[in-house]
């Protein structure tokens, strides 16, 4: 007879839950419990690498190392540790460290105010440090990467007044409910899995109810001081959230003040997403009478210097050798986390700058 895949109140520290799924083995991205049921693994573990299961190459490498040494205190180090650290440092240095190594000067706590333009060509910037120091930095090209909001006043002061005449934000809503039975996943990984509903222009995802402070802040937003009555119920909270691809109605001013308008289409998308998330929470076992929603927040400020309007396809502005490379150049709302898009744009721009500067 196979062992039950669930063990209740095991003789283990109760850091996460009063009951645990008992796993037996894994293969690739799948896990199998002691009853033989398989699961697609979206969690892997806390502070570990998701390398897959049943890999003979890793098993062989681990075997060779365990023949020599399994573990040592962090008061010491080992050759494999040093070798890995060197490789990681070489492959994944902080961008600033690598830039300095290649001859760049890094000015921290310094804010660029103006672009220096001579004969229609960008030749540098004027900036001010935190202590009031003023800088004038010259170069063959200027790349503005101040973000969806911060880029706008810099471009406006350079004469590009259409910058900031649009503004996308990917409005986000967080929702949560209380389980009628069992324990919520508040202590687990957040946003491990989601669904892009491109037909309706929304992203639906789990998580966002941890840590406790985040959840309670959301509860205060939606229910005021009455949220105090639920402080002791955090263990039963299940959280979900949505991000909406908005229409881009809004403005960013010279003073970086934001004016955002939600169109009827934006609001319809938000209402649709809230209905879907409420269904998820109820299906997951939450009490239908205790489901709460946060106010709208701006997820990804962007679209203030869009490609085709403020910058061209090479990310260059009407001022020669003045480029923008951040979320401001997106011609429409990202509708999802834009990090890799910005990284890709930066790599593409770097290749161009290498040729023209």
C-alpha positions in Angstrom: 0.0 0.0 0.0 1.4 3.4 -1.0 2.1 6.1 1.5 -0.4 9.0 1.6 0.9 12.0 -0.4 -0.2 14.3 2.5 1.3 14.4 5.9 -0.5 16.5 8.5 1.4 18.2 11.4 4.7 16.5 10.8 7.5 16.7 13.3 9.0 19.6 11.4 9.2 23.4 12.1 5.9 25.0 11.1 7.4 27.7 8.9 5.0 27.4 6.0 2.0 25.2 6.5 0.4 22.6 8.9 0.4 19.9 6.2 2.8 19.0 3.4 2.7 17.1 0.1 5.2 14.2 0.3 7.2 14.1 -2.9 9.0 11.0 -4.1 10.9 11.8 -7.3 11.2 14.1 -10.3 11.9 14.0 -14.0 12.5 17.1 -16.1 10.0 19.7 -15.0 7.6 17.2 -13.3 7.4 16.0 -9.7 5.7 12.8 -8.5 4.3 12.3 -5.0 4.3 9.1 -3.0 0.9 8.1 -4.4 2.2 8.3 -7.9 0.5 11.5 -9.0 2.5 13.9 -11.2 2.7 17.7 -11.0 4.1 20.3 -13.3 6.6 22.2 -11.0 6.3 26.0 -11.0 8.0 26.4 -7.6 11.2 24.4 -7.5 12.2 25.8 -4.1 13.2 28.8 -2.2 16.6 30.5 -3.1 17.6 27.6 -5.4 18.2 27.2 -9.1 15.5 25.5 -11.2 17.7 23.1 -13.1 15.2 20.3 -13.6 15.1 16.8 -12.2 16.7 13.5 -13.2 19.7 15.1 -14.9 22.5 12.7 -15.2 25.1 15.4 -15.8 24.3 17.1 -12.6 24.2 13.8 -10.7 27.7 12.9 -12.0 29.1 16.3 -11.1 27.6 16.2 -7.7 28.9 12.7 -7.1 32.5 13.7 -8.0 32.3 16.7 -5.6 30.8 14.6 -2.8 33.7 12.2 -3.0 35.9 15.2 -2.1 33.8 17.5 0.0 30.0 18.0 0.4 29.7 21.3 2.4 31.9 23.8 4.3 31.0 26.7 6.5 30.9 30.1 4.8 33.9 31.0 7.0 35.9 29.1 4.3 35.6 28.7 0.5 36.3 26.0 -2.0 37.8 25.8 -5.6 34.4 25.1 -7.2 32.9 28.1 -5.4 35.7 30.4 -6.5 35.5 29.1 -10.1 31.7 29.7 -10.2 32.1 33.2 -8.6 34.6 34.2 -11.3 32.4 32.9 -14.1 29.3 34.7 -12.7 31.2 37.9 -12.1 32.5 37.8 -15.7 29.0 37.0 -17.2 26.8 39.0 -14.9 28.5 42.0 -13.5 26.4 44.9 -12.4 26.1 47.1 -15.5 27.7 50.1 -13.6 30.7 48.0 -12.6 31.3 46.8 -16.1 30.9 50.3 -17.5 33.4 51.7 -15.1 35.8 48.9 -16.0 35.6 50.0 -19.7 36.4 53.6 -18.9 33.1 55.2 -18.0 32.7 57.8 -15.2 29.7 57.1 -12.9 28.1 60.1 -11.2 25.7 58.8 -8.6 22.9 60.9 -7.0 23.1 63.2 -10.0 20.1 64.4 -12.0 20.3 65.5 -15.7 18.4 68.6 -16.4 19.4 69.8 -19.9 20.7 68.4 -23.2 23.6 70.4 -24.7 22.8 70.9 -28.4 25.2 72.5 -30.9 24.1 73.0 -34.5 21.3 70.5 -34.1 23.5 67.8 -32.6 23.5 66.5 -29.0 27.0 66.9 -27.6 26.4 66.5 -23.8 24.3 67.1 -20.8 24.1 69.5 -17.8 23.4 67.9 -14.5 23.2 68.7 -10.8 24.4 66.5 -7.9 22.7 65.9 -4.6 25.0 68.4 -2.9 24.3 71.1 -5.4 27.4 70.4 -7.6 26.9 71.3 -11.2 28.3 69.2 -14.0 28.6 69.5 -17.7 29.4 66.3 -19.4 30.3 66.1 -23.1 30.2 63.2 -25.5 29.6 62.1 -29.1 26.1 60.9 -28.3 23.5 61.2 -25.5 21.3 58.3 -24.5 18.4 59.3 -22.2 17.2 56.5 -20.0 15.2 58.3 -17.3 12.1 56.2 -17.6 8.6 56.6 -18.7 8.1 59.8 -16.6 11.6 61.2 -16.1 12.5 61.3 -19.7 9.7 63.7 -20.6 11.0 66.9 -19.0 14.5 66.4 -20.3 13.1 66.1 -23.9 10.7 69.0 -23.4 13.5 71.3 -22.3 15.4 70.3 -25.4 12.5 71.5 -27.5 10.5 68.3 -28.1 7.2 69.5 -26.8 5.2 66.5 -28.0 7.0 64.3 -25.4 4.6 63.5 -22.6 1.5 64.1 -24.7 0.6 60.4 -24.3 1.1 58.2 -21.3 0.5 54.4 -20.8 0.6 52.8 -17.4 -0.7 49.2 -17.4 -3.1 49.9 -14.6 -3.0 47.1 -12.0 -5.6 45.8 -9.5 -4.9 43.5 -6.6 -7.7 41.3 -5.2 -7.9 38.8 -2.3 -10.3 36.7 -0.4 -10.5 34.5 2.7 -10.6 30.7 2.4 -13.6 29.1 4.1 -11.3 26.1 4.9 -7.6 25.4 5.0 -4.6 27.7 4.8 -3.8 30.3 2.2 -0.5 30.5 0.2 0.5 33.8 1.7 3.9 32.5 2.7 4.7 31.0 -0.7 6.3 32.4 -3.8 4.4 35.2 -5.4 3.3 35.6 -9.1 4.7 32.1 -10.1 2.0 31.6 -12.7 -0.2 33.8 -14.8 -2.3 34.0 -18.0 -2.1 36.5 -20.8 -5.6 37.0 -22.1 -4.6 39.0 -25.1 -8.2 38.8 -26.5 -9.4 41.0 -23.7 -6.1 42.9 -23.1 -5.4 41.7 -19.6 -2.9 39.7 -17.6 -4.2 37.6 -14.8 -1.8 36.2 -12.2 -1.7 34.6 -8.8 0.1 35.9 -5.7 0.6 39.5 -4.5 -0.8 38.8 -1.0 2.6 38.6 0.6 4.2 39.8 2.7 1.7 40.7 5.4 2.3 44.4 5.1 1.5 44.4 1.4 -1.7 42.5 2.0 -2.8 44.7 4.9 -2.1 47.9 3.0 -4.4 46.7 0.2 -7.1 45.7 2.7 -7.0 49.2 4.2 -7.4 50.8 0.8 -10.5 48.8 0.0 -12.1 48.5 3.4 -10.7 51.3 5.6 -10.3 50.8 9.3 -12.6 47.9 9.2 -9.6 45.9 7.9 -8.3 45.9 11.5 -10.8 43.1 12.3 -9.0 40.8 9.9 -5.4 41.2 11.1 -5.5 37.7 12.7 -6.9 36.0 9.6 -3.8 36.5 7.3 -3.2 32.7 7.2 -6.4 32.3 5.2 -5.7 34.9 2.6 -5.5 34.1 -1.1 -4.4 36.9 -3.4 -4.6 37.5 -7.2 -3.9 40.4 -9.5 -4.4 41.8 -12.9 -2.6 44.2 -15.3 -4.5 45.9 -18.1 -3.2 47.0 -21.5 -4.5 50.6 -21.4 -5.2 53.1 -24.2 -2.5 55.6 -23.4 -4.7 58.6 -22.6 -2.7 60.9 -20.3 0.1 63.4 -20.1 3.3 64.0 -18.2 4.3 67.7 -17.7 7.5 69.6 -17.5 7.4 69.2 -13.7 7.0 65.4 -14.0 3.4 65.6 -12.8 1.2 62.9 -14.3 -2.4 63.3 -15.5 -3.9 59.9 -16.4 -7.3 59.4 -18.0 -8.9 56.0 -18.0 -10.9 55.5 -21.1 -14.2 53.5 -21.2 -12.3 50.7 -22.9 -9.7 50.7 -20.0 -12.5 50.5 -17.4 -14.3 47.7 -19.3 -11.0 45.7 -19.3 -10.6 46.3 -15.6 -14.2 45.2 -14.9 -13.7 42.1 -17.0 -10.5 41.2 -15.2 -12.1 41.7 -11.7 -15.0 39.4 -12.7 -12.5 36.7 -13.8 -10.3 37.1 -10.7 -13.4 36.9 -8.4 -14.3 33.6 -10.1 -10.8 32.3 -9.5 -11.0 33.2 -5.9 -14.4 31.6 -5.4 -13.3 28.5 -7.3 -10.3 28.3 -5.1 -12.4 28.1 -2.0 -12.8 31.7 -0.9 -15.9 33.1 0.7 -17.8 35.0 -2.0 -18.9 37.6 0.6 -15.4 38.4 1.6 -13.5 39.3 -1.6 -11.8 42.7 -1.8 -10.2 44.8 -4.5 -7.5 47.5 -4.3 -7.6 50.8 -6.1 -5.9 51.1 -9.5 -2.1 51.7 -9.5 0.2 52.5 -12.4 2.1 49.3 -13.2 4.6 50.4 -15.9 4.9 54.1 -16.7 5.6 54.2 -20.4 4.7 55.6 -23.9 5.7 59.2 -23.3 8.2 59.4 -26.2 6.9 56.7 -28.5 8.6 55.2 -31.5 7.2 56.8 -34.6 6.3 60.1 -32.9 9.1 61.3 -30.7 11.9 58.8 -31.6 12.5 56.9 -34.9 13.0 53.2 -35.3 16.6 53.6 -34.2 15.4 55.3 -31.0 16.9 58.6 -32.2 15.1 61.9 -31.6 14.8 64.9 -34.0 18.1 66.1 -32.4 20.9 64.2 -34.0 22.8 61.8 -31.7 20.2 62.1 -28.9 18.6 58.8 -28.2 16.0 57.4 -25.8 16.1 53.9 -24.5 13.6 53.1 -21.8 9.9 52.4 -21.5 9.1 55.9 -22.7 9.7 54.8 -26.3 7.0 52.1 -26.3 4.4 52.9 -28.9 1.6 51.3 -26.8 1.2 49.9 -23.3 3.4 46.9 -22.6 0.5 45.0 -21.0 3.1 42.8 -19.2 6.5 43.3 -17.5 8.7 45.3 -20.0 12.1 44.4 -18.6 13.2 42.1 -21.4 11.9 44.5 -24.0 14.0 47.3 -22.7 17.0 45.1 -22.5 16.5 44.0 -26.1 16.1 47.6 -27.2 19.3 48.5 -25.3 21.3 45.7 -27.0 20.0 46.8 -30.4 20.9 50.5 -29.7 24.4 49.5 -28.5 25.1 47.9 -31.8 24.1 51.0 -33.7 26.1 53.3 -31.4 29.1 51.2 -31.9 28.9 52.0 -35.6 27.9 55.7 -35.6 29.6 57.2 -32.6 
